[in-house]
């Protein structure tokens, strides 16, 4: 199992820079896995998302080269901004905005970002900065949350396995059909596995009321 974990953060934060770099890393990983499958024909690849996030759209004048100016993500830069105890304005200009490719923003924009950080929080400031860079690059976000858009399903296998995969999964699927496909090709019985897991009780199953405590943990931030 391989998870492209940072792209979800980037979608929620309307961060096109983090979004595109995680996509490029995804492409590299998929190329590696395909090469592995070519010499290990008993392996198959399936790749999907549990949801789309951010509602990213590319409009007239889209210019992805604008994103090349950024060298850090706003998630990383926002953590540095929060930890800085000196002049916040100077730090915002010389660190956050410079490394995020927004060196030429107006003084009014700087004041706006600082006011958002003061009146709301730093994550809200990061999102505002992300939308400033997105506007310059000609792309747009429609939400900071999940959307109902269909997600793509990618698959790769060798010869007859690939044909069977296309026949069974090469259509619009409900996400619950993916584990059933895995069940079929690996000759598993998920129902029996579920019963076996529950024989000793279900206390091990995560509870939704535990999520706030889990989300409060400080995980390392990406650059």
Short mmCIF file of the C-alpha atoms (twelve columns), coordinates in Angstrom:
data_MODEL
# 
_entry.id   MODEL 
# 
loop_
_atom_site.group_PDB 
_atom_site.id 
_atom_site.type_symbol 
_atom_site.label_atom_id 
_atom_site.label_alt_id 
_atom_site.label_comp_id 
_atom_site.label_asym_id 
_atom_site.label_seq_id 
_atom_site.Cartn_x 
_atom_site.Cartn_y 
_atom_site.Cartn_z 
_atom_site.pdbx_PDB_model_num 
ATOM 1   C CA . UNK A 1   0.000   0.000   0.000   1 
ATOM 2   C CA . UNK A 2   1.350   3.404   -0.993  1 
ATOM 3   C CA . UNK A 3   -0.353  6.649   0.012   1 
ATOM 4   C CA . UNK A 4   0.249   10.049  -1.584  1 
ATOM 5   C CA . UNK A 5   -0.570  11.744  1.688   1 
ATOM 6   C CA . UNK A 6   0.404   15.369  1.138   1 
ATOM 7   C CA . UNK A 7   -1.864  16.132  -1.804  1 
ATOM 8   C CA . UNK A 8   -4.880  16.064  0.518   1 
ATOM 9   C CA . UNK A 9   -3.260  18.734  2.694   1 
ATOM 10  C CA . UNK A 10  -2.489  20.772  -0.419  1 
ATOM 11  C CA . UNK A 11  -6.067  20.549  -1.685  1 
ATOM 12  C CA . UNK A 12  -7.534  21.653  1.641   1 
ATOM 13  C CA . UNK A 13  -5.016  24.513  1.801   1 
ATOM 14  C CA . UNK A 14  -5.595  25.578  -1.829  1 
ATOM 15  C CA . UNK A 15  -1.849  25.139  -2.293  1 
ATOM 16  C CA . UNK A 16  -1.056  24.609  -5.977  1 
ATOM 17  C CA . UNK A 17  2.665   24.242  -5.280  1 
ATOM 18  C CA . UNK A 18  2.290   21.370  -2.844  1 
ATOM 19  C CA . UNK A 19  -0.376  19.911  -5.127  1 
ATOM 20  C CA . UNK A 20  1.772   19.775  -8.243  1 
ATOM 21  C CA . UNK A 21  4.884   18.491  -6.472  1 
ATOM 22  C CA . UNK A 22  2.982   15.635  -4.859  1 
ATOM 23  C CA . UNK A 23  1.505   14.849  -8.284  1 
ATOM 24  C CA . UNK A 24  5.004   14.752  -9.805  1 
ATOM 25  C CA . UNK A 25  6.155   12.435  -7.022  1 
ATOM 26  C CA . UNK A 26  3.098   10.266  -7.677  1 
ATOM 27  C CA . UNK A 27  4.105   10.021  -11.350 1 
ATOM 28  C CA . UNK A 28  7.611   8.897   -10.374 1 
ATOM 29  C CA . UNK A 29  6.297   6.268   -7.975  1 
ATOM 30  C CA . UNK A 30  3.817   4.945   -10.547 1 
ATOM 31  C CA . UNK A 31  6.601   4.647   -13.136 1 
ATOM 32  C CA . UNK A 32  8.680   2.661   -10.638 1 
ATOM 33  C CA . UNK A 33  5.771   0.347   -9.780  1 
ATOM 34  C CA . UNK A 34  5.047   -0.260  -13.473 1 
ATOM 35  C CA . UNK A 35  8.677   -1.264  -14.031 1 
ATOM 36  C CA . UNK A 36  8.416   -3.619  -11.059 1 
ATOM 37  C CA . UNK A 37  5.273   -5.216  -12.489 1 
ATOM 38  C CA . UNK A 38  6.961   -5.734  -15.861 1 
ATOM 39  C CA . UNK A 39  9.435   -8.119  -14.203 1 
ATOM 40  C CA . UNK A 40  7.005   -9.455  -11.562 1 
ATOM 41  C CA . UNK A 41  3.922   -10.492 -13.572 1 
ATOM 42  C CA . UNK A 42  2.137   -11.781 -10.455 1 
ATOM 43  C CA . UNK A 43  1.689   -8.164  -9.287  1 
ATOM 44  C CA . UNK A 44  -1.059  -5.737  -10.294 1 
ATOM 45  C CA . UNK A 45  -1.428  -2.000  -9.706  1 
ATOM 46  C CA . UNK A 46  -4.606  -0.138  -8.800  1 
ATOM 47  C CA . UNK A 47  -4.575  3.534   -7.883  1 
ATOM 48  C CA . UNK A 48  -7.531  5.640   -6.773  1 
ATOM 49  C CA . UNK A 49  -8.471  8.510   -4.469  1 
ATOM 50  C CA . UNK A 50  -11.129 8.437   -1.784  1 
ATOM 51  C CA . UNK A 51  -12.308 11.912  -2.863  1 
ATOM 52  C CA . UNK A 52  -11.356 15.038  -4.784  1 
ATOM 53  C CA . UNK A 53  -10.332 17.975  -2.639  1 
ATOM 54  C CA . UNK A 54  -10.251 21.698  -3.368  1 
ATOM 55  C CA . UNK A 55  -12.141 21.779  -6.654  1 
ATOM 56  C CA . UNK A 56  -9.112  22.824  -8.726  1 
ATOM 57  C CA . UNK A 57  -9.889  24.319  -12.152 1 
ATOM 58  C CA . UNK A 58  -7.597  25.669  -14.870 1 
ATOM 59  C CA . UNK A 59  -8.876  28.753  -16.670 1 
ATOM 60  C CA . UNK A 60  -7.816  31.050  -19.494 1 
ATOM 61  C CA . UNK A 61  -4.247  32.216  -19.124 1 
ATOM 62  C CA . UNK A 62  -3.172  29.188  -17.088 1 
ATOM 63  C CA . UNK A 63  0.592   29.424  -16.660 1 
ATOM 64  C CA . UNK A 64  2.113   26.635  -14.551 1 
ATOM 65  C CA . UNK A 65  5.602   28.160  -14.783 1 
ATOM 66  C CA . UNK A 66  4.484   30.695  -12.167 1 
ATOM 67  C CA . UNK A 67  4.498   27.869  -9.634  1 
ATOM 68  C CA . UNK A 68  8.204   27.278  -10.250 1 
ATOM 69  C CA . UNK A 69  8.983   30.422  -8.269  1 
ATOM 70  C CA . UNK A 70  7.983   28.707  -5.023  1 
ATOM 71  C CA . UNK A 71  10.590  26.656  -3.165  1 
ATOM 72  C CA . UNK A 72  8.565   25.732  -0.054  1 
ATOM 73  C CA . UNK A 73  4.947   24.914  0.730   1 
ATOM 74  C CA . UNK A 74  2.820   27.316  2.791   1 
ATOM 75  C CA . UNK A 75  2.283   24.547  5.344   1 
ATOM 76  C CA . UNK A 76  6.017   24.498  6.057   1 
ATOM 77  C CA . UNK A 77  6.395   28.280  5.827   1 
ATOM 78  C CA . UNK A 78  3.353   28.821  8.018   1 
ATOM 79  C CA . UNK A 79  4.947   26.734  10.774  1 
ATOM 80  C CA . UNK A 80  8.056   28.921  10.618  1 
ATOM 81  C CA . UNK A 81  5.901   32.055  10.679  1 
ATOM 82  C CA . UNK A 82  4.012   30.843  13.743  1 
ATOM 83  C CA . UNK A 83  7.248   30.039  15.572  1 
ATOM 84  C CA . UNK A 84  8.871   33.391  14.761  1 
ATOM 85  C CA . UNK A 85  8.849   35.724  17.769  1 
ATOM 86  C CA . UNK A 86  10.303  38.793  16.085  1 
ATOM 87  C CA . UNK A 87  8.939   41.225  13.506  1 
ATOM 88  C CA . UNK A 88  6.090   39.354  11.818  1 
ATOM 89  C CA . UNK A 89  5.863   41.764  8.883   1 
ATOM 90  C CA . UNK A 90  9.547   41.419  8.049   1 
ATOM 91  C CA . UNK A 91  9.403   37.648  8.423   1 
ATOM 92  C CA . UNK A 92  6.340   37.408  6.193   1 
ATOM 93  C CA . UNK A 93  8.055   39.395  3.434   1 
ATOM 94  C CA . UNK A 94  11.564  37.958  3.637   1 
ATOM 95  C CA . UNK A 95  10.681  34.336  4.328   1 
ATOM 96  C CA . UNK A 96  7.091   33.250  3.735   1 
ATOM 97  C CA . UNK A 97  6.317   35.318  0.630   1 
ATOM 98  C CA . UNK A 98  9.808   35.044  -0.879  1 
ATOM 99  C CA . UNK A 99  9.933   31.255  -0.630  1 
ATOM 100 C CA . UNK A 100 6.352   30.938  -1.852  1 
ATOM 101 C CA . UNK A 101 7.033   32.941  -5.010  1 
ATOM 102 C CA . UNK A 102 5.079   36.038  -3.929  1 
ATOM 103 C CA . UNK A 103 7.873   38.582  -3.606  1 
ATOM 104 C CA . UNK A 104 6.026   41.204  -5.651  1 
ATOM 105 C CA . UNK A 105 2.779   41.411  -3.698  1 
ATOM 106 C CA . UNK A 106 1.609   44.872  -2.697  1 
ATOM 107 C CA . UNK A 107 1.870   46.343  0.784   1 
ATOM 108 C CA . UNK A 108 -1.912  46.144  0.963   1 
ATOM 109 C CA . UNK A 109 -1.722  42.397  0.343   1 
ATOM 110 C CA . UNK A 110 0.902   42.054  3.065   1 
ATOM 111 C CA . UNK A 111 -1.371  43.920  5.480   1 
ATOM 112 C CA . UNK A 112 -4.285  41.713  4.425   1 
ATOM 113 C CA . UNK A 113 -2.351  38.506  5.101   1 
ATOM 114 C CA . UNK A 114 -1.190  39.759  8.499   1 
ATOM 115 C CA . UNK A 115 -4.717  40.760  9.453   1 
ATOM 116 C CA . UNK A 116 -6.012  37.313  8.472   1 
ATOM 117 C CA . UNK A 117 -3.341  35.692  10.644  1 
ATOM 118 C CA . UNK A 118 -4.219  37.972  13.578  1 
ATOM 119 C CA . UNK A 119 -7.999  37.898  13.299  1 
ATOM 120 C CA . UNK A 120 -8.411  34.289  12.213  1 
ATOM 121 C CA . UNK A 121 -5.333  32.063  12.221  1 
ATOM 122 C CA . UNK A 122 -2.174  31.188  10.305  1 
ATOM 123 C CA . UNK A 123 -3.795  28.338  8.301   1 
ATOM 124 C CA . UNK A 124 -6.317  30.880  6.963   1 
ATOM 125 C CA . UNK A 125 -3.420  33.151  6.002   1 
ATOM 126 C CA . UNK A 126 -1.764  30.250  4.180   1 
ATOM 127 C CA . UNK A 127 -4.928  29.651  2.175   1 
ATOM 128 C CA . UNK A 128 -5.159  33.339  1.258   1 
ATOM 129 C CA . UNK A 129 -1.543  33.291  0.079   1 
ATOM 130 C CA . UNK A 130 -2.230  30.131  -1.904  1 
ATOM 131 C CA . UNK A 131 -5.086  31.823  -3.713  1 
ATOM 132 C CA . UNK A 132 -2.891  34.840  -4.487  1 
ATOM 133 C CA . UNK A 133 -0.347  32.608  -6.207  1 
ATOM 134 C CA . UNK A 134 -3.102  30.600  -7.896  1 
ATOM 135 C CA . UNK A 135 -4.624  33.768  -9.334  1 
ATOM 136 C CA . UNK A 136 -1.258  34.756  -10.768 1 
ATOM 137 C CA . UNK A 137 -0.918  31.289  -12.337 1 
ATOM 138 C CA . UNK A 138 -4.428  31.383  -13.839 1 
ATOM 139 C CA . UNK A 139 -5.903  28.575  -11.767 1 
ATOM 140 C CA . UNK A 140 -8.752  28.594  -9.293  1 
ATOM 141 C CA . UNK A 141 -10.009 26.691  -6.259  1 
ATOM 142 C CA . UNK A 142 -13.711 26.327  -5.515  1 
ATOM 143 C CA . UNK A 143 -13.549 25.062  -1.931  1 
ATOM 144 C CA . UNK A 144 -11.300 24.216  0.993   1 
ATOM 145 C CA . UNK A 145 -13.157 20.940  1.469   1 
ATOM 146 C CA . UNK A 146 -13.962 17.717  -0.374  1 
ATOM 147 C CA . UNK A 147 -16.054 17.748  -3.545  1 
ATOM 148 C CA . UNK A 148 -18.460 15.269  -5.122  1 
ATOM 149 C CA . UNK A 149 -16.437 14.990  -8.338  1 
ATOM 150 C CA . UNK A 150 -15.712 11.493  -9.620  1 
ATOM 151 C CA . UNK A 151 -12.104 10.396  -9.162  1 
ATOM 152 C CA . UNK A 152 -9.993  8.478   -11.653 1 
ATOM 153 C CA . UNK A 153 -9.080  4.829   -11.273 1 
ATOM 154 C CA . UNK A 154 -5.732  3.797   -12.737 1 
ATOM 155 C CA . UNK A 155 -4.687  0.209   -13.280 1 
ATOM 156 C CA . UNK A 156 -1.738  -1.724  -14.679 1 
ATOM 157 C CA . UNK A 157 -0.962  -5.415  -15.046 1 
ATOM 158 C CA . UNK A 158 0.565   -7.865  -17.491 1 
ATOM 159 C CA . UNK A 159 -1.135  -9.394  -20.536 1 
ATOM 160 C CA . UNK A 160 -4.261  -11.356 -19.596 1 
ATOM 161 C CA . UNK A 161 -4.396  -9.848  -16.122 1 
ATOM 162 C CA . UNK A 162 -4.630  -6.380  -17.661 1 
ATOM 163 C CA . UNK A 163 -7.410  -7.500  -19.999 1 
ATOM 164 C CA . UNK A 164 -9.355  -8.979  -17.076 1 
ATOM 165 C CA . UNK A 165 -8.838  -5.794  -15.078 1 
ATOM 166 C CA . UNK A 166 -10.194 -3.680  -17.929 1 
ATOM 167 C CA . UNK A 167 -13.183 -5.974  -18.370 1 
ATOM 168 C CA . UNK A 168 -14.095 -5.868  -14.682 1 
ATOM 169 C CA . UNK A 169 -13.045 -2.359  -13.648 1 
ATOM 170 C CA . UNK A 170 -12.874 -0.337  -16.862 1 
ATOM 171 C CA . UNK A 171 -16.110 1.511   -16.123 1 
ATOM 172 C CA . UNK A 172 -17.688 3.796   -13.564 1 
ATOM 173 C CA . UNK A 173 -17.367 2.011   -10.217 1 
ATOM 174 C CA . UNK A 174 -18.507 2.535   -6.672  1 
ATOM 175 C CA . UNK A 175 -15.475 2.632   -4.397  1 
ATOM 176 C CA . UNK A 176 -16.677 -0.502  -2.604  1 
ATOM 177 C CA . UNK A 177 -16.081 -2.470  -5.806  1 
ATOM 178 C CA . UNK A 178 -12.306 -2.038  -5.545  1 
ATOM 179 C CA . UNK A 179 -11.781 -4.352  -2.556  1 
ATOM 180 C CA . UNK A 180 -14.112 -6.873  -4.200  1 
ATOM 181 C CA . UNK A 181 -11.824 -6.904  -7.243  1 
ATOM 182 C CA . UNK A 182 -8.804  -7.438  -4.982  1 
ATOM 183 C CA . UNK A 183 -10.727 -10.195 -3.232  1 
ATOM 184 C CA . UNK A 184 -11.311 -11.904 -6.572  1 
ATOM 185 C CA . UNK A 185 -7.779  -11.758 -7.980  1 
ATOM 186 C CA . UNK A 186 -6.144  -12.797 -4.683  1 
ATOM 187 C CA . UNK A 187 -8.769  -15.475 -4.001  1 
ATOM 188 C CA . UNK A 188 -9.679  -13.997 -0.628  1 
ATOM 189 C CA . UNK A 189 -12.874 -13.968 1.412   1 
ATOM 190 C CA . UNK A 190 -13.295 -10.540 2.993   1 
ATOM 191 C CA . UNK A 191 -16.468 -11.522 4.817   1 
ATOM 192 C CA . UNK A 192 -14.680 -14.355 6.623   1 
ATOM 193 C CA . UNK A 193 -11.753 -12.056 7.370   1 
ATOM 194 C CA . UNK A 194 -14.133 -9.536  8.934   1 
ATOM 195 C CA . UNK A 195 -15.757 -12.219 11.085  1 
ATOM 196 C CA . UNK A 196 -12.346 -13.457 12.241  1 
ATOM 197 C CA . UNK A 197 -11.259 -9.935  13.173  1 
ATOM 198 C CA . UNK A 198 -14.402 -9.431  15.221  1 
ATOM 199 C CA . UNK A 199 -14.230 -12.691 17.163  1 
ATOM 200 C CA . UNK A 200 -12.423 -11.006 20.031  1 
ATOM 201 C CA . UNK A 201 -14.670 -7.949  19.995  1 
ATOM 202 C CA . UNK A 202 -14.564 -4.695  18.080  1 
ATOM 203 C CA . UNK A 203 -12.828 -2.444  20.603  1 
ATOM 204 C CA . UNK A 204 -9.890  -2.185  18.182  1 
ATOM 205 C CA . UNK A 205 -12.058 -0.405  15.585  1 
ATOM 206 C CA . UNK A 206 -11.399 3.348   15.540  1 
ATOM 207 C CA . UNK A 207 -14.201 5.550   16.821  1 
ATOM 208 C CA . UNK A 208 -15.154 8.874   15.279  1 
ATOM 209 C CA . UNK A 209 -15.140 10.521  18.698  1 
ATOM 210 C CA . UNK A 210 -11.417 9.719   18.921  1 
ATOM 211 C CA . UNK A 211 -10.556 11.747  15.811  1 
ATOM 212 C CA . UNK A 212 -10.126 15.158  17.535  1 
ATOM 213 C CA . UNK A 213 -7.452  13.714  19.813  1 
ATOM 214 C CA . UNK A 214 -5.665  12.084  16.872  1 
ATOM 215 C CA . UNK A 215 -5.781  15.276  14.809  1 
ATOM 216 C CA . UNK A 216 -4.247  17.249  17.679  1 
ATOM 217 C CA . UNK A 217 -1.011  15.266  17.406  1 
ATOM 218 C CA . UNK A 218 1.926   17.182  15.923  1 
ATOM 219 C CA . UNK A 219 3.106   15.319  12.843  1 
ATOM 220 C CA . UNK A 220 6.239   16.429  10.931  1 
ATOM 221 C CA . UNK A 221 5.423   18.981  8.231   1 
ATOM 222 C CA . UNK A 222 6.584   18.675  4.645   1 
ATOM 223 C CA . UNK A 223 8.694   21.272  2.890   1 
# 
